[in-house]
Amino acid sequence: MPIKIGSAEKALSYRSIMRVVVVFLALFFIYLVRDVLALLFVSVIFAAAIDPWVDWFKKRKVPRAISILFIYVLLIGVFSLIVVMLVPAMAEQIVQIVNNIPDYYEKISVGIHTLRERAGDSAAAVSSDSVVSTLQTLSTTLAQATKSIFVTVTSIFGGILSLFVVLVMTFYISVEEDGLKKFLKYLVPGKQRHYVMDLVDRMQMKVGLWLRGQLLLCFVVGILVYFGLLFLGVKYALLLALVAGILEIIPYLGPLLSGLIAVLVVSSDSWTKIVFVAALYLIVQQLENQVIVPKIMQRMVGLNPIVVIMVILIGVKLGGVVGGLLGVPVAAAISVYFDDILKERHEKEAAN
């Protein structure tokens, strides 16, 4: 006997298929415009970061538009001053490091040969050829990574024009109080509107806290490393401190990489200086883990370091360097929603 499918079941089946198709098309559309969405998300992050400053000016009767423009001028001025002060010295130090690469290789080879003579047969497995191969691989990897960074930044931001677009979008998001939430009101159903508005507000706050906290953390670590290297008499203190500050965005791995780079750079000096430089980075990392991070990042964001590393790796896989940088604020925003889910589940379990 043939099974007859009722009209209600057919309608339900067609509706389910249409939902799947709509979701697939939406995801495909998001994939096509991912670069534009990246710019939009960067604008939202910037808007969330400067929002407390705009509110501070508003309390003093300064219009939001004037406040935002003043903040732009201030930030651009500070950035330009930093570039003018640091770029010439950094360029000189980079040239010096490149010119000293043969000297680094020669002294490392001599040091390894001396260690092999002292250790005897137990160190026979260590060969200068393997060291050369490792150094060449590291050099190639760093060159490819540097090229990837510039290619990714160029493709995503498109130079000055796209940066201008980000500033303009940030301006329009910030110039109207609660502008983003007002826009979302047209997209969210009435029953969910109040919760979504509150959720967006908390997401913006957390992302803004993350950005301000991360910049402060990078700055503090860079300053500590810079003065520590100056005290130890390291030649390229400015460049190494900048590297330490930039890599600070990667938990655990960042400080480790910056420390290895510093040890490699001073490897042509005495063993005493190598030990002192390694000890400096170890002290800074311990100070960071025990004092700086709990005071700055944990209170502001509260993301698990393992989660941060995972989202950075996923972001790099999906969107290159820029994707890795955007991974943490995206995770910070999403974590607010998951916190609500866990809170609701715990409340239900407590009620039962």
N, C-alpha and C positions, 0 to 999 in steps of 0.2 A: 504494500500500500504506500503510495508516494506521500512524502511529508510536505505539507503546505505551509508556506511561510506567510504569516499575516502581514497586513499593511503596516502595522505598528513596528513589527520586527524589521521589515524592510527599511522603514524610515530611520530606525535606530542604526541599522547597519550602514546606510548611506551617510548618516550624520557622523558616525565614527570614522568612516573613510575620509570624509571631507575635513574633519578635524586633523587627522594625520597629515593630509595634503597641505592644509593651511600651516601647520607647524613646520613641515618640511620646507615650504616656500619661505616662511619667515626666517628660518635658520639659514637658508641659502641666501636670502637678501642681506642678512646680517653679515654673512661671509663676504659678500660682494662689496659692502660698504664698510668693512672693518677698519680701514684707514681713517675714514671720516669719523667713525665712532670712537676711535682712539683719540683723535683730536678733541672730540666733544668731551670725552671722559677726562682728558688732561685739563680742559677748561673747567669742568666741574670741580676737580681737585684744587686748582688754583683759586676758584671762587670760594671753596670751603676754607682754604688756608687764609685768605685775606679777609674773610667775613668778620672775625673779631675786631680787626683794625677798623673796618668800615663802621661797625657798630659803635666803636669807641669815638670815632669822629661824629657819628650821628648824635650821640648824647651831648656833644658840644655844639649842636645846631649847624653842623657842616653838611651840606647836601651830599647824598651818596655818590652822585656822579663826580663831584669835585674831589671827594675822598678817594675814590678809585683812581682817578687820574694822578692825584698827588702820590699815592702808593706806587703807581707805575713809574712815575718820574724818579721816586726815591730808590726803588729796586733797580731800575736801569742804571741810575747813577752809581750806586754801590757796585753793581756788577761791572760796569765800565771801569771804575777805579781799580777794582781787583784785577781785571784783565791787564790794564796798563801797568800795574805794579808787578804782577806775577809772570806774565807771559814772556817778557824778555829774559828774565832770570831762568825760567823753566826751559826755554829754548836753548839757552847756553848750557844748562846742565845736561839736557838730553844729548846735545852734540858731544859734550865731554864723555858721557857714558858710552856712546857709540864708538868714539875714537879709542876708548880704553878697553874695548872688548878683547882685542888680541892680548893685552896685558893680563886681563882677567883669566883668559884661557891658559896662558903660560903659567901663571902662579898657581892656578887650581891643579894643573897637570903636575907641577913640581911638588905640590903638597900631597897629592895622591901617591906619587912615586916615593916620597919620603915615608908615608904611612905604610906602603907595601914593604919597604925595606925593613921597617921596624917590626911589622906584624909577621913577616915571613910568609910561609906557605898558606897560612890561614886566610890571607887576604889576596890570594892569587886570583880569585874569581873576579876581583875588581880590576878592570883594565881601562887604560886611557881611551881605547876605541869606544867602549860603551859610554864613557863620559862624553866624548865628542858627539856620539850619536844622540845622547840625551839632550845635550846643549843645542844641537841642530834642530831636533824635534821641537824643543821649547821655543827656539827662535821662530821656527815656521808657524807654530801654533799662535804665538803672540802676534806675529805679522798678520795672520789670517783673522784673528780676533779683532785687531785694530781696524783692518779693512772692513770687517763685518759691521763694526760699530758705526763707521762713517757712512757705509752704504745704507744701513738701516735708518740712521737718523735722517739722511738725505731723502730716502724714499718716503718716510712717514711724515716728516715735517716739511719737506720741500723747501728748505732754506728759510729765508726771511719772510717770504709771503705767507707760509703756513704758520710761522710763529706769530705773525700779525693777525692771522685768523684766530688763533688761540686767544690772543689778548682781546680781540674784539668780542669773541663769544664769552670770555670771562667777564668782560665789562657788562654785557647785556644780562648775563645770569645774575650778577651782583647788584646792578644798578637798581633793580626793583626788589624790594624786600620780599622774601619768600617767593621769588619769581619762578624757581624750578617747581616748587610745590603747587603754585597756581596753574602752571602748565599741565602738571600731572592730574589735576582735578578733572580735566576734560577726558582723560583716558581711563580713569578708574571708576568702576561702578559705585553707586551711592553707598551701598552697605559696607564696602571695604575702604571707603575714602578716608575716614578718620584714622584708621590704623595705618594705611599707606602713607598719609601725610606725616604722622608721627614717626614711622619707620624711616622715611627719607630724611627727616630732620636729624634723627640719631645717626644715620649713615653719613650724612654730610659732616656732622660734628666729629665722628670717629676718623674719617678720612683726613679732615683738616688737622686733627690732633696728630695723626700719623706723620703727615708731611712736615709739620712744624717740629715735631719731636725728632724725626729722622735727620732733618737739616741741622738741628742743634747737636744731635749725637755725632754726626760727621764732623761738624766744626770743632767740638770739644776734643774728639780723638785726634784730629789733624793737628790741633794746637799742642796737645800733649806730646805727640810724636815729634813735632817740629822742634820744640824747645829741648826735648830729650836728646835728639840727634845733634842739635847745636852744642849742647853741653859735652857730648862725646866727641865733637870735632869731626863729624861726618860731612863730607864735601857736598853731597846732594840732598841736604836736609829738606829743602823746600819741596823738591819734586817727590821725594819719598813720603813726606807728610801729606801731600795732595793725594797720592796714590792710596795712602792709608785711610784718608777721609772718604774717598770715593768708594773704596771696597768695603767700607763699614756698613753699607746697605745690605751686604750678604752676611747673615749671622754665622759665627764660628769660622766659616770658610774664608770670609773676607779678611779678618785679622791675620789668619794663618798665611794667606797668600801674600799680603803686604809684608809680613815678617820675613817670609822666604825671599821675596824680592830684595828687601833691604840687606839681608845676609849675603845674597848673591852679589849685590853692588859693592859691599865692603869686603868681599872675599879677597881682593888684591891687597888689603891692608894686613895688619898683624892679627894673629889668632886672638889676642886679647880684645881687640876692638870687635871682632866677630862675636865673641862671647858676650860682651857688654851690650851690643846692639840687640842680640837675641834676648838677653835679659830685659832690656828696655821694653821690647814689644810684649814680652810675657807679663811684665808688671802692668803695662797699659791695659792689656786684655783682662787681667784679674781685676784691676780697678774699674774697668768698664762693666764687667759681669757683676761685681759685688756692690758697686755704688752708682755708676752713671746710668746703666740700663734700668735698674729698679726705680730710680728717681725720675727718669724721663720717659722711657718707652713702655714699661709695664703698666704704669699708671695711666698712660695716654691711650694705648692700643690694647695690650694684653693678649697678643697673638702668640701662640706657641712657636718657638724657634724652628721646630721641625716642619710645622705648617708653612712658615715663611720660606724655608729652603725649597719645599715642594712646589709652592706656587711660583717661585722665581724660575725653577727649572721648567715647569709647565708653560709659563709665560714665554720663556726663551724659545721653547720648542714651537709654540704657536705663532709668536710674533717677533722673534729675534730679541735684540737687546731691549728695545722699547717695550716689548711684551713682558720681558722679565721685570722691568722697572714698574710697569703698571700692575703686575700680578699681586703685589702686596696690598696696595690700596683697594683693589677689587676684592681680595680676600677679607680685608678689614670691613668693607661694606657688607659683604655677604654674611660675615660672622654675626652681625647684628641680628639678621633674620633668623639664623640658626640658634642664637641665644634665646630668642623668643619661643622657638619651637621646643627647646629643651626646658625652658621655664614652664611652658604650658603642660608639657608631659609630666614634669615633677609635681605640678599642682594637681593634676588628675590622679597621679599615684598617691599623693598625700590624702586626697579626698576619699579615695577608695580604701 
